[in-house]
Amino acid sequence: MKLRVAVVYGGRSGEHDVSIRSAESIMAAMDPAKYEIARLFVDKEGKWSPRAILPEPGANPGIDVVFPVLHGTFGEDGTVQGLLELADLPYVGARVLASAVSMDKDVTRRLLREAGIPGVEYAVLWRGALEFRNPFGFPVFVKPANLGSSVGISKARNEAELEAALRHAAEFDRKVIVERGIVGREFECSVLGNENPCASLPCEVLPSREFYDYEDKYLLDKAQTIVPAPLDAVRTEEIRTLAVKSYQAVGCEGMARVDFLFEDSTRRVFVNEINTIPGFTSISMYPKMWEATGVPYPELIDRLIRLALDRHAAKRATRYSR
């Protein structure tokens, strides 16, 4: 019998459109001989169609496993993962804690720092208290703490731009990050697995604009990526090792993409962030890096679904009562 896979996509976040593109790409790559796909679309107001998943074990007949493709808030932040845990359904990707932690750039970096993983210096501000004495000099990057796809991110080169950037980021989140600007290169690395994760070959991102913003990622079609990244063997292994360590430090399972910054002046590598539901569009780097490492897109989908089922089966050995 075919495995019945519910693909949940769309959602209420600023990454709604990217989620749709990712989901369509994933569903197109699923082998119709193996999978029966159920589309569960969530609109921008949070309404599910044609049905919603109910938070009760056994209340969702016709679903063997869920593939959440909800980028950003209300999907990548542990909320939907909590729903799926209550429903006792297997699902692809990180569980509640790792999803919530990885979504918050501040909390992620605290845990990475505790694990000895290098990150760029930053400060945290809150909406309603955006006064900031900049200790980093310029430029700085201003980001919503809980969002992806570079939504709400600005590069500030002076005080006026910093004030505008803070107001802009605060529109997308109550918590705002101000980060020292790094002059250098950007790299990404895909990670796959549960208890014993492995990392792909990394890629280098060459933005067409001042930084790799939303327009550059999804609209302009001008940014370039190099897979594998043009790095020597030592630096390549450093990035792959840091990717796996970062993944384990926040408790990821299933999949994640770890993003890096390389500073030209110091020759240091910094972990920038962890994406637990990375993009799966036709231009997204998570599947492209695995393809370069020898795992074709359809096989990657198979592995992710198998990891979800394996984890769920292992969880059934857990006792919840005395």
C-alpha positions as CSV (number, residue, x, y, z in Angstrom):
1,M,0.0,0.0,0.0
2,K,1.1,3.6,-0.6
3,L,2.2,5.7,2.3
4,R,-0.3,8.5,2.9
5,V,1.6,11.7,3.4
6,A,-0.1,14.9,4.5
7,V,1.8,18.0,3.2
8,V,1.0,21.1,5.3
9,Y,1.9,24.3,3.7
10,G,1.0,28.0,3.3
11,G,0.6,29.5,6.8
12,R,0.3,32.8,8.5
13,S,3.9,34.0,8.4
14,G,5.6,36.4,6.1
15,E,7.1,33.3,4.3
16,H,3.6,32.1,3.1
17,D,4.5,32.3,-0.6
18,V,7.9,30.6,-0.2
19,S,6.1,27.8,1.7
20,I,3.8,27.2,-1.2
21,R,6.7,27.0,-3.6
22,S,8.6,24.6,-1.4
23,A,5.6,22.4,-0.9
24,E,4.9,22.2,-4.7
25,S,8.5,21.2,-5.3
26,I,8.4,18.5,-2.6
27,M,5.1,17.0,-3.8
28,A,6.4,17.0,-7.4
29,A,9.5,15.0,-6.3
30,M,7.4,12.4,-4.4
31,D,7.2,9.0,-6.2
32,P,3.5,8.4,-7.0
33,A,4.2,4.7,-6.8
34,K,5.1,5.1,-3.1
35,Y,3.1,8.0,-1.8
36,E,-0.5,9.2,-1.7
37,I,-0.4,12.9,-1.1
38,A,-3.0,14.8,0.9
39,R,-2.7,18.6,0.6
40,L,-3.5,20.6,3.7
41,F,-3.3,24.2,2.9
42,V,-3.2,27.0,5.6
43,D,-4.2,30.4,4.3
44,K,-2.8,33.7,5.5
45,E,-5.5,34.0,8.2
46,G,-4.7,30.5,9.6
47,K,-7.7,28.7,8.1
48,W,-7.0,25.1,7.1
49,S,-8.3,23.6,3.8
50,P,-9.8,21.1,3.1
51,R,-9.4,19.9,6.7
52,A,-7.4,20.6,9.8
53,I,-5.4,18.2,11.8
54,L,-7.1,17.4,15.1
55,P,-5.0,17.3,18.3
56,E,-6.2,13.9,19.4
57,P,-4.5,10.5,18.9
58,G,-6.5,8.5,16.3
59,A,-8.5,11.4,15.2
60,N,-6.8,11.8,11.8
61,P,-7.6,8.7,9.7
62,G,-6.0,8.6,6.3
63,I,-2.6,10.1,7.4
64,D,0.4,8.0,7.9
65,V,3.0,10.8,8.2
66,V,3.0,14.6,8.0
67,F,5.4,16.7,6.0
68,P,5.2,20.2,7.4
69,V,6.4,22.8,5.0
70,L,5.4,25.9,7.0
71,H,8.3,28.3,7.0
72,G,8.5,30.9,9.8
73,T,6.1,31.8,12.5
74,F,3.2,29.4,13.2
75,G,4.9,26.5,11.5
76,E,8.6,26.4,12.0
77,D,8.6,27.6,15.6
78,G,7.3,24.5,17.4
79,T,3.6,25.4,17.2
80,V,2.6,23.0,14.5
81,Q,5.0,20.4,15.9
82,G,3.1,20.6,19.2
83,L,-0.1,20.0,17.4
84,L,1.4,16.9,15.7
85,E,2.7,15.6,19.0
86,L,-0.8,15.9,20.5
87,A,-2.2,14.1,17.5
88,D,0.4,11.4,17.9
89,L,1.3,11.6,14.2
90,P,4.8,11.0,12.7
91,Y,6.2,14.1,11.1
92,V,9.2,15.2,9.2
93,G,11.7,17.5,10.8
94,A,12.6,18.8,14.3
95,R,10.4,18.4,17.3
96,V,8.9,21.1,19.5
97,L,12.0,22.2,21.4
98,A,14.5,22.3,18.6
99,S,12.0,24.1,16.4
100,A,11.2,26.8,18.9
101,V,14.9,27.3,19.9
102,S,16.1,27.4,16.3
103,M,13.5,29.9,15.3
104,D,14.7,32.4,18.0
105,K,18.1,33.7,16.8
106,D,18.9,35.0,20.3
107,V,18.2,31.7,22.1
108,T,19.9,29.7,19.3
109,R,23.1,31.7,19.8
110,R,23.0,31.3,23.6
111,L,22.9,27.5,23.2
112,L,25.6,27.5,20.5
113,R,27.8,29.7,22.7
114,E,27.3,27.2,25.6
115,A,28.5,24.5,23.2
116,G,31.6,26.4,22.2
117,I,30.3,27.2,18.7
118,P,31.3,30.7,17.4
119,G,28.7,33.3,16.7
120,V,28.8,37.0,15.7
121,E,28.4,39.6,18.5
122,Y,24.8,40.9,18.8
123,A,22.4,42.8,21.0
124,V,18.7,42.2,21.8
125,L,16.0,44.9,21.8
126,W,12.3,44.8,22.3
127,R,9.5,46.6,20.5
128,G,8.6,49.7,22.5
129,A,12.2,50.0,23.8
130,L,14.2,50.4,20.6
131,E,16.7,53.0,21.8
132,F,20.1,51.6,21.2
133,R,23.7,52.8,21.7
134,N,25.6,50.9,19.0
135,P,28.8,49.4,20.3
136,F,29.7,47.6,17.1
137,G,30.3,50.4,14.7
138,F,28.8,50.3,11.2
139,P,27.5,48.5,9.3
140,V,25.2,46.4,11.4
141,F,22.4,44.0,10.5
142,V,19.0,44.4,12.1
143,K,16.7,41.3,12.2
144,P,13.4,40.1,13.7
145,A,14.5,37.4,16.1
146,N,11.8,35.0,14.9
147,L,11.5,34.9,11.2
148,G,13.3,33.4,8.1
149,S,13.9,34.0,4.4
150,S,15.5,37.4,5.3
151,V,12.1,38.9,5.9
152,G,12.4,42.1,7.9
153,I,16.2,42.2,7.7
154,S,18.0,45.5,7.0
155,K,21.7,46.5,6.7
156,A,22.3,49.8,8.5
157,R,25.3,52.0,7.6
158,N,24.5,55.0,9.8
159,E,22.3,56.1,12.7
160,A,19.4,57.1,10.5
161,E,19.4,53.8,8.7
162,L,19.7,52.0,12.1
163,E,16.6,53.8,13.4
164,A,14.6,52.9,10.3
165,A,15.8,49.3,10.4
166,L,14.8,48.9,14.0
167,R,11.3,50.1,13.3
168,H,11.0,47.8,10.3
169,A,12.2,44.7,12.1
170,A,9.9,45.4,15.0
171,E,6.9,45.2,12.6
172,F,7.6,41.5,12.2
173,D,8.5,40.5,15.8
174,R,8.5,41.9,19.3
175,K,12.1,40.9,19.7
176,V,14.8,42.4,17.5
177,I,18.5,41.5,17.0
178,V,21.2,44.0,16.1
179,E,24.3,42.2,14.9
180,R,27.8,43.3,14.1
181,G,28.3,43.5,10.3
182,I,30.6,40.9,8.9
183,V,32.6,41.6,5.7
184,G,33.3,38.3,4.0
185,R,31.6,35.3,2.5
186,E,28.4,33.3,3.1
187,F,28.1,29.6,3.3
188,E,25.4,27.0,3.9
189,C,25.5,23.4,4.9
190,S,22.6,20.8,5.0
191,V,22.3,18.3,7.8
192,L,20.2,15.1,7.8
193,G,19.5,12.5,10.5
194,N,18.1,11.8,13.9
195,E,20.6,10.4,16.5
196,N,23.5,10.2,14.1
197,P,23.2,13.2,11.7
198,C,25.5,13.8,8.8
199,A,26.4,17.0,6.8
200,S,26.4,17.6,3.1
201,L,29.1,19.3,1.2
202,P,28.7,23.1,1.8
203,C,27.8,25.7,-0.7
204,E,28.8,29.4,-1.1
205,V,26.2,32.1,-1.7
206,L,27.1,35.0,-3.9
207,P,24.4,37.7,-3.4
208,S,23.7,40.1,-6.2
209,R,22.8,42.9,-3.7
210,E,24.5,44.2,-0.5
211,F,23.3,41.0,1.3
212,Y,21.2,37.9,0.6
213,D,17.8,39.5,1.2
214,Y,14.3,38.2,0.4
215,E,14.3,39.7,-3.1
216,D,17.7,38.3,-3.9
217,K,16.6,34.8,-2.7
218,Y,13.3,34.5,-4.4
219,L,12.5,37.3,-6.9
220,L,15.5,38.7,-8.8
221,D,17.1,35.4,-9.9
222,K,20.5,37.1,-9.9
223,A,22.2,35.6,-6.8
224,Q,24.6,32.8,-7.5
225,T,25.5,29.7,-5.6
226,I,28.5,27.5,-5.9
227,V,28.1,23.8,-5.0
228,P,30.4,22.5,-3.6
229,A,31.8,25.6,-2.1
230,P,35.3,26.5,-3.4
231,L,37.1,25.8,-0.1
232,D,40.1,23.6,0.8
233,A,39.5,20.3,2.5
234,V,40.3,21.6,6.0
235,R,37.8,24.5,5.8
236,T,35.2,22.3,4.2
237,E,35.5,19.8,7.1
238,E,35.4,22.6,9.6
239,I,32.0,23.8,8.3
240,R,30.6,20.3,8.1
241,T,31.7,19.6,11.6
242,L,30.3,22.9,13.0
243,A,27.0,22.2,11.1
244,V,26.5,18.8,12.9
245,K,27.6,20.2,16.3
246,S,25.1,23.1,15.9
247,Y,22.4,20.7,14.9
248,Q,23.0,18.6,17.9
249,A,23.4,21.5,20.3
250,V,19.8,22.6,19.8
251,G,18.4,19.0,19.5
252,C,17.5,18.9,15.9
253,E,16.2,15.8,14.2
254,G,15.2,15.1,10.6
255,M,16.7,18.0,8.8
256,A,18.1,21.5,9.1
257,R,20.2,23.9,7.1
258,V,23.0,25.7,9.0
259,D,24.1,29.1,7.7
260,F,27.6,30.5,8.1
261,L,29.5,33.7,7.8
262,F,33.3,33.8,7.0
263,E,35.0,37.0,8.1
264,D,37.8,38.1,5.7
265,S,39.8,40.1,8.2
266,T,40.0,37.4,10.9
267,R,39.6,34.3,8.7
268,R,37.1,33.1,11.3
269,V,33.9,31.1,10.6
270,F,30.7,32.0,12.5
271,V,27.4,30.1,12.7
272,N,24.7,32.5,11.7
273,E,21.5,30.6,12.1
274,I,19.8,27.2,11.9
275,N,16.7,26.6,9.7
276,T,14.7,23.6,10.7
277,I,12.3,23.7,7.7
278,P,14.7,25.0,5.0
279,G,13.5,26.0,1.6
280,F,12.7,23.3,-0.9
281,T,11.9,25.5,-3.9
282,S,13.5,24.8,-7.3
283,I,16.4,27.2,-6.3
284,S,16.7,26.2,-2.6
285,M,20.1,25.0,-1.4
286,Y,19.1,22.3,1.1
287,P,18.2,19.7,-1.6
288,K,20.9,21.0,-4.0
289,M,23.7,20.5,-1.5
290,W,22.5,16.9,-0.9
291,E,22.4,16.3,-4.7
292,A,26.0,17.5,-4.8
293,T,26.8,15.0,-2.0
294,G,25.2,12.1,-3.8
295,V,21.6,12.1,-2.6
296,P,19.1,12.9,-5.4
297,Y,16.0,15.0,-4.5
298,P,13.5,12.0,-4.6
299,E,15.8,9.9,-2.4
300,L,16.2,12.8,0.0
301,I,12.4,13.0,0.4
302,D,12.3,9.2,1.0
303,R,15.0,9.5,3.7
304,L,13.2,12.4,5.5
305,I,9.9,10.4,5.6
306,R,11.8,7.3,6.9
307,L,13.5,9.4,9.6
308,A,10.1,10.6,10.7
309,L,8.6,7.1,10.9
310,D,11.7,5.7,12.7
311,R,11.5,8.4,15.3
312,H,7.8,7.9,15.9
313,A,8.3,4.2,16.2
314,A,11.1,4.7,18.8
315,K,8.9,7.2,20.7
316,R,6.3,4.5,21.2
317,A,8.7,2.8,23.7
318,T,8.3,5.8,26.0
319,R,6.1,5.5,29.1
320,Y,3.8,8.3,29.9
321,S,2.3,6.9,33.1
322,R,3.5,5.0,36.1
